[in-house]
Amino acid sequence: MRTLISPFFLKITTTDSTADSLEGCLDCLLQALAQNNTETSEKIQKSGVLQVFAGLLTPQSSCTAKVANIIAEVARNEFMRNPCVDAGLIPPLVQLLNCKDQEVLLQTGRALGNICYDSHEGRNAVDHAGGAHIVVDHIRSLCSKTDPASEKLLTVFCGMLMNYSNENDTLQSQLINMGVIPTLVKLLGIHCQNAALTEMCLVAFGNLAELESSKEQFAYTNIAEELVKLFKKQIEHDKKEMIFEVLAPLAENDVIKLQLVEAGLVECLLEIVQKTVDSDKEDDIAELKTASDLMVLLLLGDESMQKLFEGGKGSVFQRVLSWIPSNSHQLQLAGALAIANFARNDGNCIHMVDNGIVQKLMDLLDRHVEDGNVTVQHAALSALRNLAIPVVNKAKMLSAGVAEAVLKFLRSEMPPVQFKLLGTLRMLIDAQAEAAEQLGKNAKLVERLVEWCEAKDHAGVMGESNRLLSALIRHSKSKDVIRTVVQSGGIKHLVTMATSEHVIMQNEALVALALIAALELVTAEKDLENAQLVQILHRLLSDDRSAPEIKYNSMVLICALIGSEPLQKEVQSMAFLEVVSKLRSHENKTVAQQASLTEQRLAVES
């Protein structure tokens, strides 16, 4: 091969080559590329032949298909893609997309697709020459043709568009705006028996489905029906995996979620779970995970979730329940997450608590107390937290021992578990005075809360700890709870919470602090003084941006604080009267009335 190749280059580059001799040279080049593509491509690059190819790419030439084929072959090498662009091959190749010859179209599509593969320069050149638009038009016109030649051409064109737009949001958006999605969905329906073309469609869908704008277009097609129909036919793991990769991003759209449920995807997923749950094969384990994860994703849509819940009587809901006591961590996780997703409205929550779900979740948590699976712990706590939201469920769940089950995870060092644990307890004690008092007197719990109030690396845990600390006081209104909080060093955190950027947290802190001042001022006064509460209240009242409820509760708190001699002195030293008197004309009547009362109280004390 090495001794023969140079003369071929020489003949191609001479201007007086006859069509026959040129064709012979091209055949030899193709043969050389077939034997050693990389080495031959290097020689082509060095010889300057690429620049000559640009002039040979004409619709009139009988050699055009072979030249395009050679370009397609050399462009399989990454190092050849930019030289192909630099040699000016893209404009004539794009022009060839307008010809009628199927072989020329096939090789041109291959050449452009290979040049675009992982090449920013290649894609830009094709974009600039308008190649994508012509290819989309071809796919549209060929879409209904099922003869082998047309299907082969469609496969190449779909592959070209895939390489052109892969991981490039701008070019993907361009294809979406050209209306490629309905065409590709139609293509999938008509050519579902053609494995190669189907595969190309799926990869193209996978590329496009990540963009939000594409999901809106997909929602107006019958993609759900086509994908489910295709999925049911698959036996091989790789093919199922490819469809899963399209389903997952599409299922993020609520409209498509419902379409997939109506198309029967859930039944397919449940069947996969049943077949793979006891297998230890790698492929089966992967399928089990993907199927159960996708099932949970479908439940994130309100309509799709409610359709599958069917008033708590649905077969799907019942099957998902059976996952919770499973020995598979993956199914335990998916089952708990599914319950958390079903528990997104009061009706569902009440039904599930009345039908024994809580005990199943507590049993699951019990299996994961010692060195347990963190994701399962997190999911089960998420489900319990959601179930605890309706008022009627709180007492039932407390009676069932949920608080005790949750407290077993107080030692956890995992922030996601800590976060859900705190949220669950906070939901459980809302307006439950007895439970709030019982938990609030638990020194170990309160000490842990105070520790987590300083978890600056985990804002969620820190915020929830502060909120639970405040909730224990607000809902119990108990002196014992306040003393426990004071002894554990929690006062400074409640004072800091009053400066939060979130109004709801500020308010919760101020109400808790007002209760402390009303019930146990002497016990807490030193900590309140050290935390500079009076200065913070002055700032909140002076700040025009403070919400009306913050101003109101700050004044209520000031009135309570002046019952302490050292705190009263601080109040008097900071000219509160001036700030409060301005608030008498506040647009909010409640604030204005409280300002009058506070002013009278301050005047009496001064």
C-alpha positions as a printed NumPy array, in Angstrom:
array([[  0.   ,   0.   ,   0.   ],
       [  2.796,   2.466,   0.861],
       [  4.457,   2.166,  -2.547],
       [  1.208,   2.517,  -4.484],
       [ -0.492,   5.431,  -2.747],
       [  1.69 ,   8.35 ,  -3.884],
       [  0.989,   7.912,  -7.594],
       [ -2.754,   7.975,  -6.838],
       [ -2.394,  11.349,  -5.152],
       [ -0.355,  12.562,  -8.136],
       [ -3.047,  11.53 , -10.615],
       [ -5.855,  13.092,  -8.566],
       [ -4.041,  16.417,  -8.36 ],
       [ -3.273,  16.648, -12.087],
       [ -5.77 ,  18.617, -14.107],
       [ -5.697,  16.417, -17.208],
       [ -6.873,  13.215, -15.482],
       [ -9.563,  11.386, -17.429],
       [-12.774,  10.391, -15.657],
       [-11.788,   6.704, -15.813],
       [ -8.307,   7.196, -14.398],
       [ -9.7  ,   9.498, -11.678],
       [-12.303,   6.927, -10.753],
       [ -9.617,   4.256, -10.565],
       [ -7.56 ,   6.43 ,  -8.233],
       [-10.58 ,   7.054,  -6.019],
       [-11.282,   3.293,  -5.858],
       [ -7.695,   2.657,  -4.791],
       [ -7.956,   5.372,  -2.136],
       [-11.132,   3.788,  -0.769],
       [ -9.379,   0.42 ,  -0.721],
       [ -6.402,   1.908,   1.128],
       [ -8.717,   3.576,   3.642],
       [-10.465,   0.244,   4.223],
       [ -7.097,  -1.417,   4.964],
       [ -5.646,   1.312,   7.202],
       [ -7.861,   4.352,   7.635],
       [ -5.633,   6.337,  10.02 ],
       [ -2.388,   6.027,   8.038],
       [ -4.098,   6.698,   4.703],
       [ -5.899,   9.733,   6.143],
       [ -2.591,  11.165,   7.37 ],
       [ -1.127,  10.816,   3.87 ],
       [ -4.206,  12.43 ,   2.312],
       [ -3.845,  15.367,   4.668],
       [ -0.137,  15.852,   3.877],
       [ -0.617,  15.502,   0.116],
       [ -3.015,  18.463,  -0.293],
       [ -5.642,  16.24 ,  -1.942],
       [ -8.43 ,  17.578,   0.345],
       [ -8.299,  20.958,  -1.412],
       [ -8.688,  19.174,  -4.779],
       [-11.765,  17.294,  -3.526],
       [-13.647,  20.581,  -3.149],
       [-13.565,  21.004,  -6.954],
       [-14.644,  17.405,  -7.573],
       [-17.842,  17.683,  -5.513],
       [-20.178,  18.626,  -8.368],
       [-23.578,  17.098,  -9.164],
       [-22.492,  16.59 , -12.811],
       [-19.473,  14.403, -12.006],
       [-19.791,  10.632, -12.001],
       [-17.127,  10.491,  -9.257],
       [-18.981,  12.706,  -6.782],
       [-20.375,   9.849,  -4.644],
       [-16.92 ,   8.284,  -4.303],
       [-15.291,  11.591,  -3.352],
       [-17.981,  12.127,  -0.708],
       [-17.433,   8.545,   0.487],
       [-13.667,   9.192,   0.859],
       [-14.389,  12.382,   2.835],
       [-16.803,  10.416,   5.047],
       [-14.088,   7.807,   5.693],
       [-11.262,  10.25 ,   6.484],
       [-13.587,  12.296,   8.739],
       [-13.953,   9.27 ,  10.992],
       [-10.598,  10.408,  12.383],
       [-10.798,  13.316,  14.798],
       [ -7.602,  14.907,  13.425],
       [ -9.132,  15.118,   9.918],
       [-12.333,  17.021,  10.719],
       [-10.875,  20.521,  10.973],
       [ -8.713,  20.024,   7.84 ],
       [-11.901,  19.046,   5.956],
       [-13.486,  22.325,   7.069],
       [-10.332,  24.312,   6.264],
       [-10.193,  22.746,   2.788],
       [-13.58 ,  24.322,   2.023],
       [-15.411,  20.991,   1.691],
       [-18.552,  21.96 ,   3.635],
       [-20.192,  24.399,   1.136],
       [-19.956,  22.006,  -1.857],
       [-21.101,  19.071,   0.299],
       [-24.132,  21.049,   1.483],
       [-24.898,  21.98 ,  -2.156],
       [-24.89 ,  18.263,  -3.015],
       [-27.777,  17.773,  -0.578],
       [-29.96 ,  19.348,  -3.286],
       [-29.242,  16.651,  -5.875],
       [-31.546,  13.685,  -6.588],
       [-28.984,  10.869,  -6.765],
       [-29.541,   8.624,  -3.724],
       [-25.939,   7.371,  -3.538],
       [-24.601,  10.935,  -3.631],
       [-27.085,  11.949,  -0.92 ],
       [-26.12 ,   8.939,   1.196],
       [-22.357,   9.585,   1.039],
       [-22.827,  13.345,   1.449],
       [-24.932,  12.78 ,   4.56 ],
       [-22.243,  10.461,   5.944],
       [-19.474,  12.962,   5.165],
       [-21.272,  15.871,   6.846],
       [-22.279,  13.731,   9.819],
       [-18.713,  12.53 ,  10.414],
       [-17.225,  16.029,  10.042],
       [-19.751,  17.321,  12.613],
       [-18.974,  14.591,  15.127],
       [-17.52 ,  16.266,  18.233],
       [-16.289,  19.151,  16.061],
       [-17.294,  22.704,  16.89 ],
       [-15.754,  23.971,  13.617],
       [-17.573,  21.314,  11.568],
       [-20.935,  22.148,  13.087],
       [-20.444,  25.868,  12.629],
       [-19.525,  25.402,   8.972],
       [-22.603,  23.201,   8.316],
       [-24.782,  25.702,  10.18 ],
       [-23.353,  28.614,   8.159],
       [-23.965,  26.737,   4.884],
       [-27.585,  25.931,   5.863],
       [-27.103,  22.162,   5.774],
       [-29.409,  21.249,   8.653],
       [-32.434,  22.855,   7.022],
       [-32.009,  20.858,   3.819],
       [-31.536,  17.585,   5.759],
       [-34.685,  18.216,   7.832],
       [-36.631,  18.813,   4.579],
       [-35.27 ,  15.533,   3.18 ],
       [-36.334,  13.612,   6.304],
       [-39.786,  15.173,   6.049],
       [-40.223,  14.169,   2.411],
       [-38.776,  10.65 ,   2.866],
       [-40.557,   9.987,   6.158],
       [-43.377,   7.799,   4.773],
       [-41.21 ,   5.781,   2.371],
       [-40.423,   2.275,   3.622],
       [-38.222,   0.913,   0.809],
       [-34.711,  -0.165,   1.963],
       [-32.877,   2.629,   0.083],
       [-35.049,   5.365,   1.625],
       [-34.729,   3.865,   5.097],
       [-30.941,   3.738,   4.724],
       [-30.894,   7.395,   3.679],
       [-33.178,   8.355,   6.576],
       [-30.835,   6.567,   9.006],
       [-27.833,   8.511,   7.692],
       [-29.674,  11.847,   7.788],
       [-30.9  ,  11.253,  11.356],
       [-27.333,  10.354,  12.329],
       [-26.055,  13.532,  10.685],
       [-28.521,  15.691,  12.66 ],
       [-27.575,  13.846,  15.848],
       [-23.854,  14.582,  15.341],
       [-24.64 ,  18.14 ,  14.292],
       [-26.586,  19.025,  17.442],
       [-25.158,  16.729,  20.124],
       [-24.607,  18.614,  23.429],
       [-25.105,  21.955,  21.665],
       [-28.155,  23.784,  23.029],
       [-28.112,  26.438,  20.308],
       [-28.156,  23.941,  17.433],
       [-30.691,  21.729,  19.225],
       [-32.973,  24.764,  19.612],
       [-32.49 ,  25.498,  15.914],
       [-33.668,  21.965,  14.987],
       [-36.628,  22.231,  17.359],
       [-37.637,  25.543,  15.747],
       [-37.429,  23.841,  12.344],
       [-40.117,  21.422,  13.587],
       [-37.935,  18.315,  13.548],
       [-39.6  ,  16.728,  16.595],
       [-43.045,  15.885,  15.109],
       [-41.24 ,  14.552,  12.008],
       [-38.969,  12.266,  14.033],
       [-41.899,  10.998,  16.134],
       [-43.804,  10.191,  12.94 ],
       [-40.668,   8.507,  11.601],
       [-40.434,   6.311,  14.704],
       [-44.048,   5.186,  14.303],
       [-43.716,   4.299,  10.61 ],
       [-40.277,   2.644,  10.766],
       [-40.432,   0.896,  14.165],
       [-39.451,  -2.416,  12.492],
       [-36.148,  -0.941,  11.249],
       [-33.674,  -1.377,  14.134],
       [-30.966,   0.972,  12.805],
       [-33.387,   3.808,  12.03 ],
       [-35.239,   3.348,  15.313],
       [-31.94 ,   3.539,  17.169],
       [-31.008,   6.791,  15.395],
       [-34.412,   8.29 ,  16.266],
       [-33.96 ,   7.365,  19.922],
       [-30.492,   8.893,  20.1  ],
       [-31.825,  12.052,  18.408],
       [-34.698,  12.174,  20.933],
       [-32.204,  11.735,  23.763],
       [-30.247,  14.74 ,  22.449],
       [-33.281,  16.969,  22.096],
       [-35.31 ,  15.891,  25.144],
       [-33.021,  17.664,  27.616],
       [-34.21 ,  21.089,  26.381],
       [-37.35 ,  22.465,  28.038],
       [-38.658,  23.853,  24.726],
       [-38.474,  20.372,  23.198],
       [-40.708,  18.88 ,  25.892],
       [-43.476,  21.291,  24.98 ],
       [-43.263,  20.107,  21.348],
       [-43.039,  16.442,  22.349],
       [-46.204,  16.905,  24.436],
       [-48.15 ,  17.722,  21.235],
       [-47.089,  14.453,  19.551],
       [-47.897,  10.814,  20.301],
       [-44.321,  10.187,  21.514],
       [-45.54 ,   8.548,  24.737],
       [-47.615,   6.01 ,  22.852],
       [-44.816,   5.259,  20.349],
       [-42.131,   4.837,  23.015],
       [-44.28 ,   2.557,  25.176],
       [-45.239,   0.498,  22.12 ],
       [-41.56 ,   0.188,  21.195],
       [-40.559,  -0.589,  24.773],
       [-42.991,  -3.512,  24.986],
       [-41.281,  -5.178,  22.014],
       [-37.758,  -5.006,  23.457],
       [-35.995,  -8.021,  24.903],
       [-32.368,  -6.822,  24.94 ],
       [-31.175,  -4.807,  27.919],
       [-29.293,  -2.264,  25.745],
       [-32.391,  -1.431,  23.706],
       [-34.508,  -0.967,  26.836],
       [-31.778,   1.222,  28.32 ],
       [-31.8  ,   3.396,  25.2  ],
       [-35.563,   3.96 ,  25.509],
       [-35.194,   4.658,  29.237],
       [-32.677,   7.394,  28.396],
       [-35.353,   9.149,  26.336],
       [-38.192,   8.498,  28.78 ],
       [-36.396,   9.963,  31.819],
       [-35.982,  13.562,  30.523],
       [-39.403,  13.508,  28.825],
       [-41.085,  12.332,  32.035],
       [-39.96 ,  15.556,  33.733],
       [-42.815,  17.261,  31.854],
       [-46.171,  16.903,  33.668],
       [-48.228,  16.625,  30.466],
       [-45.979,  13.851,  29.144],
       [-46.046,  12.122,  32.561],
       [-49.803,  11.737,  32.224],
       [-49.509,  10.622,  28.577],
       [-46.975,   7.93 ,  29.584],
       [-49.254,   6.708,  32.366],
       [-52.199,   6.56 ,  29.945],
       [-50.049,   4.763,  27.346],
       [-49.364,   1.937,  29.837],
       [-45.764,   2.639,  30.814],
       [-46.437,   1.949,  34.5  ],
       [-47.507,  -1.617,  33.775],
       [-44.269,  -2.147,  31.825],
       [-42.22 ,  -0.778,  34.725],
       [-43.995,  -2.955,  37.293],
       [-43.379,  -6.005,  35.115],
       [-39.645,  -5.196,  34.948],
       [-39.517,  -4.823,  38.736],
       [-41.227,  -8.168,  39.191],
       [-38.837,  -9.928,  36.788],
       [-35.612,  -8.396,  38.099],
       [-36.172,  -7.987,  41.855],
       [-34.541, -11.292,  42.849],
       [-31.809, -11.291,  40.213],
       [-28.15 , -10.585,  40.935],
       [-27.237, -10.037,  37.268],
       [-25.71 ,  -6.616,  36.611],
       [-28.126,  -5.806,  33.764],
       [-31.168,  -6.783,  35.845],
       [-30.022,  -4.708,  38.821],
       [-29.572,  -1.704,  36.49 ],
       [-33.041,  -2.263,  34.962],
       [-34.642,  -2.55 ,  38.393],
       [-33.112,   0.771,  39.436],
       [-34.068,   2.577,  36.23 ],
       [-37.633,   1.225,  36.222],
       [-38.315,   2.042,  39.873],
       [-36.691,   5.496,  39.579],
       [-38.846,   6.266,  36.537],
       [-41.919,   5.089,  38.425],
       [-41.154,   7.613,  41.187],
       [-40.616,  10.328,  38.566],
       [-44.068,   9.684,  37.06 ],
       [-45.586,  10.266,  40.502],
       [-44.162,  13.798,  40.665],
       [-46.954,  15.018,  38.369],
       [-50.177,  15.873,  40.232],
       [-52.502,  14.404,  37.589],
       [-50.426,  11.297,  36.908],
       [-50.011,  10.692,  40.665],
       [-53.733,  11.048,  41.363],
       [-54.615,   8.767,  38.449],
       [-52.347,   6.039,  39.864],
       [-53.539,   6.556,  43.454],
       [-57.183,   5.877,  42.463],
       [-58.472,   6.801,  45.92 ],
       [-55.949,   4.459,  47.532],
       [-57.544,   1.456,  45.825],
       [-55.385,   1.482,  42.669],
       [-53.442,  -1.678,  41.836],
       [-50.348,   0.422,  41.103],
       [-50.527,   2.044,  44.537],
       [-50.903,  -1.368,  46.171],
       [-47.921,  -2.784,  44.245],
       [-45.752,   0.157,  45.27 ],
       [-46.72 ,  -0.443,  48.912],
       [-45.388,  -3.982,  48.623],
       [-41.934,  -2.567,  47.782],
       [-41.458,  -1.077,  51.26 ],
       [-40.947,  -4.38 ,  53.146],
       [-38.819,  -5.731,  50.252],
       [-35.234,  -6.876,  50.875],
       [-34.006,  -4.739,  47.981],
       [-32.685,  -1.347,  49.117],
       [-33.553,   0.047,  45.703],
       [-37.199,  -1.001,  46.037],
       [-37.38 ,   0.181,  49.658],
       [-36.09 ,   3.562,  48.462],
       [-38.47 ,   3.751,  45.507],
       [-41.408,   2.62 ,  47.666],
       [-40.752,   5.291,  50.319],
       [-40.245,   8.01 ,  47.678],
       [-43.458,   6.912,  45.968],
       [-45.382,   7.235,  49.262],
       [-43.843,  10.698,  49.747],
       [-45.09 ,  11.615,  46.254],
       [-48.565,  10.169,  46.849],
       [-48.663,  12.196,  50.094],
       [-48.945,  15.538,  48.319],
       [-52.53 ,  16.374,  49.244],
       [-54.488,  16.077,  52.468],
       [-56.981,  13.522,  51.145],
       [-54.287,  11.047,  50.123],
       [-52.359,  11.595,  53.385],
       [-55.409,  10.981,  55.556],
       [-56.335,   7.834,  53.625],
       [-52.794,   6.427,  53.878],
       [-52.463,   7.103,  57.623],
       [-55.863,   5.498,  58.223],
       [-54.743,   2.441,  56.277],
       [-51.544,   1.629,  58.14 ],
       [-48.83 ,   3.201,  55.981],
       [-47.149,   4.783,  59.014],
       [-46.326,   1.419,  60.595],
       [-44.79 ,   0.18 ,  57.322],
       [-42.549,   3.251,  57.168],
       [-41.549,   2.921,  60.826],
       [-40.695,  -0.754,  60.279],
       [-38.571,   0.297,  57.319],
       [-36.759,   2.929,  59.41 ],
       [-36.141,   0.332,  62.123],
       [-34.273,  -1.792,  59.59 ],
       [-31.944,   1.129,  58.869],
       [-31.145,   2.552,  62.307],
       [-27.728,   0.954,  62.726],
       [-25.407,   1.594,  59.763],
       [-28.466,   1.959,  57.594],
       [-28.864,   3.093,  54.016],
       [-28.886,   6.916,  54.088],
       [-31.034,   7.302,  50.964],
       [-33.684,   4.945,  52.4  ],
       [-33.631,   6.821,  55.739],
       [-34.053,  10.131,  53.9  ],
       [-36.902,   8.815,  51.734],
       [-38.833,   7.247,  54.658],
       [-38.491,  10.447,  56.72 ],
       [-39.667,  12.485,  53.687],
       [-42.78 ,  10.313,  53.465],
       [-43.504,  10.658,  57.209],
       [-43.017,  14.425,  57.044],
       [-45.535,  14.751,  54.189],
       [-48.029,  12.462,  55.943],
       [-47.8  ,  14.619,  59.084],
       [-48.98 ,  17.802,  57.342],
       [-52.804,  17.334,  57.684],
       [-53.964,  18.379,  61.182],
       [-55.993,  15.182,  61.71 ],
       [-52.93 ,  12.986,  61.091],
       [-50.652,  14.542,  63.717],
       [-52.194,  13.014,  66.853],
       [-52.584,   9.624,  65.129],
       [-48.943,   9.573,  64.076],
       [-47.769,  10.704,  67.514],
       [-49.847,   7.921,  69.115],
       [-48.287,   5.442,  66.693],
       [-44.836,   6.377,  68.029],
       [-43.505,   8.291,  65.025],
       [-41.657,  10.85 ,  67.164],
       [-39.791,   8.071,  68.993],
       [-38.973,   6.308,  65.714],
       [-37.603,   9.544,  64.256],
       [-35.533,  10.386,  67.355],
       [-33.518,   7.2  ,  66.83 ],
       [-31.769,   9.069,  63.998],
       [-30.708,  11.969,  66.202],
       [-27.147,  10.602,  66.115],
       [-27.006,  10.741,  62.319],
       [-24.143,  12.762,  60.87 ],
       [-25.736,  12.915,  57.425],
       [-27.215,  16.382,  56.653],
       [-29.994,  15.073,  54.346],
       [-31.227,  12.766,  57.134],
       [-30.861,  15.518,  59.747],
       [-32.864,  17.898,  57.558],
       [-35.797,  15.501,  57.079],
       [-35.727,  14.405,  60.73 ],
       [-36.11 ,  18.041,  61.837],
       [-38.863,  18.735,  59.312],
       [-40.812,  15.643,  60.391],
       [-40.673,  16.575,  64.085],
       [-41.657,  20.167,  63.305],
       [-44.709,  19.   ,  61.336],
       [-45.714,  16.531,  64.057],
       [-45.755,  19.064,  66.93 ],
       [-47.593,  21.823,  65.065],
       [-50.457,  22.773,  67.435],
       [-49.758,  19.625,  69.511],
       [-48.951,  21.135,  72.937],
       [-48.387,  17.87 ,  74.803],
       [-46.012,  16.47 ,  72.192],
       [-44.17 ,  19.782,  71.895],
       [-43.68 ,  19.845,  75.672],
       [-42.524,  16.233,  75.809],
       [-39.951,  16.803,  73.042],
       [-38.975,  20.227,  74.345],
       [-38.024,  18.749,  77.732],
       [-35.808,  16.166,  75.999],
       [-32.38 ,  17.657,  76.771],
       [-30.574,  15.413,  74.266],
       [-32.836,  16.624,  71.461],
       [-32.545,  20.294,  72.428],
       [-28.745,  20.046,  72.765],
       [-28.543,  18.468,  69.301],
       [-30.746,  21.251,  67.906],
       [-28.461,  23.891,  69.402],
       [-25.46 ,  22.104,  67.853],
       [-27.154,  21.996,  64.428],
       [-28.13 ,  25.688,  64.724],
       [-24.429,  26.299,  64.111],
       [-24.182,  24.033,  61.03 ],
       [-23.129,  26.885,  58.731],
       [-22.066,  24.429,  55.991],
       [-25.623,  23.116,  55.781],
       [-28.064,  26.036,  55.576],
       [-31.101,  23.732,  55.385],
       [-30.197,  21.88 ,  58.596],
       [-29.36 ,  25.147,  60.356],
       [-32.685,  26.729,  59.307],
       [-34.785,  23.694,  60.29 ],
       [-33.026,  23.42 ,  63.687],
       [-33.853,  27.036,  64.464],
       [-37.452,  26.566,  63.358],
       [-37.903,  23.425,  65.477],
       [-36.338,  25.124,  68.515],
       [-38.822,  27.981,  68.107],
       [-41.727,  25.567,  67.463],
       [-41.067,  23.622,  70.693],
       [-41.564,  26.863,  72.662],
       [-44.438,  28.264,  70.583],
       [-46.548,  25.093,  70.638],
       [-45.809,  23.98 ,  74.211],
       [-45.907,  27.419,  75.896],
       [-44.104,  25.545,  78.663],
       [-41.743,  26.987,  81.28 ],
       [-39.943,  23.631,  81.475],
       [-39.256,  23.717,  77.724],
       [-37.967,  27.295,  77.952],
       [-35.653,  26.354,  80.83 ],
       [-34.31 ,  23.399,  78.796],
       [-33.654,  25.716,  75.84 ],
       [-31.916,  28.28 ,  78.085],
       [-29.764,  25.596,  79.767],
       [-28.763,  24.195,  76.365],
       [-27.661,  27.62 ,  75.079],
       [-30.466,  28.002,  72.563],
       [-31.462,  31.623,  73.263],
       [-28.711,  33.209,  71.136],
       [-29.855,  31.176,  68.125],
       [-33.457,  32.346,  68.461],
       [-32.218,  35.94 ,  68.64 ],
       [-30.104,  35.417,  65.504],
       [-33.126,  33.805,  63.819],
       [-35.013,  37.082,  64.345],
       [-32.629,  38.653,  61.811],
       [-33.249,  35.964,  59.153],
       [-33.867,  37.03 ,  55.541],
       [-37.071,  34.941,  55.642],
       [-40.027,  36.772,  57.226],
       [-41.651,  33.524,  58.395],
       [-38.512,  32.583,  60.354],
       [-38.169,  36.09 ,  61.809],
       [-41.752,  35.949,  62.973],
       [-41.448,  32.465,  64.496],
       [-38.368,  33.613,  66.415],
       [-40.037,  36.786,  67.727],
       [-43.132,  34.887,  68.918],
       [-40.924,  32.319,  70.719],
       [-38.85 ,  35.102,  72.289],
       [-42.032,  36.911,  73.418],
       [-43.177,  33.695,  75.171],
       [-39.759,  33.356,  76.83 ],
       [-39.981,  36.965,  78.022],
       [-43.535,  36.456,  79.305],
       [-42.94 ,  33.105,  81.051],
       [-39.267,  32.904,  82.08 ],
       [-37.725,  36.352,  81.719],
       [-35.499,  36.093,  84.808],
       [-34.061,  32.739,  83.665],
       [-33.347,  34.031,  80.153],
       [-32.446,  37.697,  80.742],
       [-28.661,  37.201,  80.81 ],
       [-28.686,  35.253,  77.535],
       [-31.038,  37.8  ,  75.926],
       [-28.746,  40.602,  76.999],
       [-25.608,  38.826,  75.716],
       [-27.311,  38.144,  72.387],
       [-28.027,  41.9  ,  72.014],
       [-31.735,  41.353,  71.513],
       [-32.661,  44.954,  72.374],
       [-30.317,  46.356,  69.704],
       [-31.728,  43.916,  67.125],
       [-35.316,  44.948,  67.952],
       [-34.372,  48.601,  67.579],
       [-32.959,  47.811,  64.14 ],
       [-36.063,  45.868,  63.084],
       [-38.379,  48.678,  64.173],
       [-36.258,  51.362,  62.49 ],
       [-35.985,  49.474,  59.186],
       [-38.694,  50.534,  56.698],
       [-38.281,  47.179,  54.945],
       [-39.43 ,  45.172,  57.991],
       [-42.799,  43.477,  57.388],
       [-45.796,  44.709,  59.446],
       [-45.943,  41.482,  61.475],
       [-42.239,  41.845,  62.327],
       [-42.781,  45.387,  63.603],
       [-45.871,  44.29 ,  65.576],
       [-44.153,  41.323,  67.268],
       [-41.002,  43.359,  67.955],
       [-43.105,  45.866,  69.901],
       [-44.918,  43.116,  71.806],
       [-41.513,  41.736,  72.752],
       [-40.21 ,  45.15 ,  73.872],
       [-43.186,  45.483,  76.21 ],
       [-42.343,  42.101,  77.753],
       [-38.602,  42.806,  78.041],
       [-39.011,  45.95 ,  80.159],
       [-40.052,  43.671,  83.017],
       [-36.296,  42.977,  83.391],
       [-34.251,  45.727,  84.978],
       [-31.051,  45.309,  82.882],
       [-33.046,  44.948,  79.65 ],
       [-35.249,  47.91 ,  80.561],
       [-32.119,  50.06 ,  80.953],
       [-30.995,  49.015,  77.465],
       [-34.4  ,  49.92 ,  76.045],
       [-34.307,  53.341,  77.685],
       [-30.762,  54.019,  76.448],
       [-31.703,  53.426,  72.824],
       [-34.451,  56.036,  72.273],
       [-37.174,  53.489,  71.457],
       [-39.877,  56.077,  72.136],
       [-38.871,  58.06 ,  69.065],
       [-38.945,  55.   ,  66.777],
       [-42.227,  53.696,  68.183],
       [-44.016,  57.072,  68.011],
       [-43.375,  57.209,  64.245],
       [-45.109,  53.843,  63.887],
       [-48.368,  55.262,  65.287],
       [-49.071,  56.55 ,  61.771],
       [-48.182,  53.22 ,  60.102],
       [-50.521,  52.232,  57.258],
       [-51.187,  48.876,  58.958],
       [-53.811,  49.494,  61.671],
       [-52.632,  46.638,  63.903],
       [-49.073,  48.005,  63.855],
       [-50.324,  51.537,  64.549],
       [-52.456,  50.358,  67.521],
       [-49.566,  48.342,  68.98 ],
       [-47.284,  51.375,  68.55 ],
       [-49.699,  53.474,  70.677],
       [-49.799,  50.804,  73.407],
       [-46.018,  50.375,  73.345],
       [-45.46 ,  54.131,  73.5  ],
       [-47.715,  54.385,  76.583],
       [-45.911,  51.488,  78.237],
       [-42.46 ,  52.949,  77.519],
       [-43.561,  56.376,  78.757],
       [-44.774,  54.909,  82.066],
       [-41.526,  52.995,  82.579],
       [-39.202,  55.915,  81.727]])
